[in-house]
Amino acid sequence: MDLTIADRARSWLGTPYRHQASCKGAGTDCLGLLRGIWREVYGEEPEMIPPYTKDWSEPQNEERLLDAAQQHLIAKPVSEMAVGDVLLFRMRDGAVAKHLGIVGRVGERPSFIHAYSGHGVVENALSTPWRRRVVACFSFPSKGDK
């Protein structure tokens, strides 16, 4: 049976938060979670990730995470999010997008799976405060399109 993206993300639950890491069970940050899932699906990452600071290019006001998502994933309206899609978040109004998660459930009780500082990889309700921060939604490309 082929695992869904959400199943793959859930297999990372409990992995500790480690800035710049991407190793299931040992440590990851939110980008590392996405990188690890990408490797599971496609075998290798689409590009080398340079070192990055915790401020995610906020001082330069550069949308590096959003730009990379637009390059490697398929943009879609947030209103059409589906299980397994990637959500990008702005943690403050006017800030750059610097957090991401995988949609775990849609419908009455939507959720997302993400690596969160101080918590590790968790599945949280996509509550109103989180939903307000969503800036973009993407799906993974099919294997032939990546």
C-alpha positions as CSV (number, residue, x, y, z in Angstrom):
1,M,0.0,0.0,0.0
2,D,1.3,3.4,-1.0
3,L,1.4,5.8,2.0
4,T,-0.3,9.2,1.6
5,I,1.5,12.4,2.3
6,A,-0.4,12.8,5.5
7,D,0.4,9.3,6.6
8,R,4.1,10.0,5.9
9,A,3.9,13.2,7.9
10,R,2.2,11.4,10.8
11,S,5.0,8.9,10.9
12,W,7.2,11.8,12.0
13,L,5.0,12.6,15.0
14,G,7.1,12.8,18.2
15,T,10.3,13.7,16.4
16,P,12.0,16.4,18.5
17,Y,12.4,19.9,17.1
18,R,15.9,20.6,15.9
19,H,16.7,23.7,13.8
20,Q,17.9,22.8,10.3
21,A,17.6,19.1,10.9
22,S,15.6,16.6,8.8
23,C,15.9,13.1,10.4
24,K,12.8,11.2,11.4
25,G,12.9,10.3,15.1
26,A,16.1,12.3,15.8
27,G,15.2,15.9,15.0
28,T,13.6,18.2,12.5
29,D,12.2,21.7,11.9
30,C,9.2,22.5,9.8
31,L,11.2,22.6,6.6
32,G,13.1,19.5,7.5
33,L,9.7,17.7,7.9
34,L,8.8,18.7,4.3
35,R,12.3,17.7,3.1
36,G,12.0,14.3,4.7
37,I,8.6,13.6,3.2
38,W,9.9,14.8,-0.2
39,R,12.9,12.3,0.1
40,E,10.5,9.5,1.0
41,V,8.3,10.2,-2.1
42,Y,10.9,11.2,-4.7
43,G,14.2,9.8,-3.4
44,E,16.2,13.0,-3.3
45,E,15.6,16.6,-2.5
46,P,15.0,19.0,-5.4
47,E,17.9,21.3,-4.4
48,M,20.5,21.8,-1.7
49,I,19.2,23.8,1.2
50,P,21.7,26.4,2.4
51,P,22.1,27.1,6.1
52,Y,19.3,29.4,7.4
53,T,18.7,31.3,10.6
54,K,15.7,31.1,12.8
55,D,14.5,34.5,11.5
56,W,14.0,33.0,8.0
57,S,15.3,36.0,6.1
58,E,13.0,38.4,8.0
59,P,15.7,41.2,8.2
60,Q,16.0,41.2,4.4
61,N,12.2,40.9,4.0
62,E,12.8,38.1,1.4
63,E,10.1,35.4,0.8
64,R,12.6,32.6,0.4
65,L,10.3,29.9,1.7
66,L,7.4,31.0,-0.4
67,D,9.6,31.4,-3.5
68,A,11.0,27.8,-3.0
69,A,7.5,26.4,-2.5
70,Q,6.3,28.1,-5.7
71,Q,9.3,26.6,-7.6
72,H,8.9,23.0,-6.4
73,L,5.2,22.6,-5.4
74,I,1.9,23.2,-7.2
75,A,0.1,26.4,-5.9
76,K,-3.7,26.1,-5.3
77,P,-6.3,28.2,-3.6
78,V,-6.4,27.8,0.2
79,S,-10.1,27.3,-0.1
80,E,-9.3,24.1,-2.0
81,M,-6.9,22.6,0.5
82,A,-6.9,18.8,0.7
83,V,-5.3,16.2,3.0
84,G,-1.6,16.1,2.3
85,D,-1.3,19.6,1.0
86,V,1.4,22.0,2.3
87,L,0.3,25.2,4.1
88,L,2.7,28.2,4.5
89,F,2.1,30.5,7.4
90,R,3.1,34.1,8.3
91,M,3.6,34.1,12.0
92,R,2.9,37.8,12.3
93,D,1.1,40.3,10.1
94,G,3.4,41.8,7.5
95,A,6.2,39.2,8.2
96,V,7.6,36.8,5.7
97,A,6.2,33.3,5.4
98,K,8.5,31.2,7.7
99,H,6.5,28.2,8.9
100,L,4.8,25.3,7.1
101,G,2.8,22.2,7.8
102,I,1.0,19.3,6.1
103,V,-2.8,19.2,6.1
104,G,-3.8,16.2,8.2
105,R,-7.6,16.5,8.0
106,V,-10.2,18.7,6.3
107,G,-13.8,19.2,7.0
108,E,-15.4,19.9,10.4
109,R,-12.2,19.3,12.3
110,P,-9.3,20.3,10.1
111,S,-5.7,19.7,11.3
112,F,-2.2,20.1,10.2
113,I,1.1,18.3,11.0
114,H,4.2,20.5,11.7
115,A,7.4,20.7,13.5
116,Y,7.0,23.4,16.1
117,S,9.8,24.8,18.3
118,G,9.4,23.5,21.9
119,H,7.0,20.8,20.8
120,G,8.6,18.7,18.0
121,V,6.4,17.2,15.3
122,V,2.7,17.4,16.4
123,E,-0.7,17.4,14.8
124,N,-2.7,20.5,15.8
125,A,-6.2,21.7,15.0
126,L,-6.2,24.2,12.1
127,S,-8.0,26.6,14.5
128,T,-9.0,30.1,13.7
129,P,-5.7,31.6,15.0
130,W,-3.7,29.2,12.7
131,R,-6.0,29.6,9.8
132,R,-5.6,33.4,9.9
133,R,-1.9,32.9,9.4
134,V,-2.1,30.7,6.3
135,V,-0.6,32.6,3.3
136,A,-0.5,29.9,0.7
137,C,-1.4,26.3,-0.1
138,F,0.4,23.8,-2.3
139,S,0.1,20.2,-3.4
140,F,3.0,17.9,-4.1
141,P,3.7,17.4,-7.8
142,S,3.1,13.9,-9.3
143,K,6.3,11.9,-9.6
144,G,6.6,12.5,-13.3
145,D,6.2,16.3,-12.9
146,K,8.8,17.1,-10.3
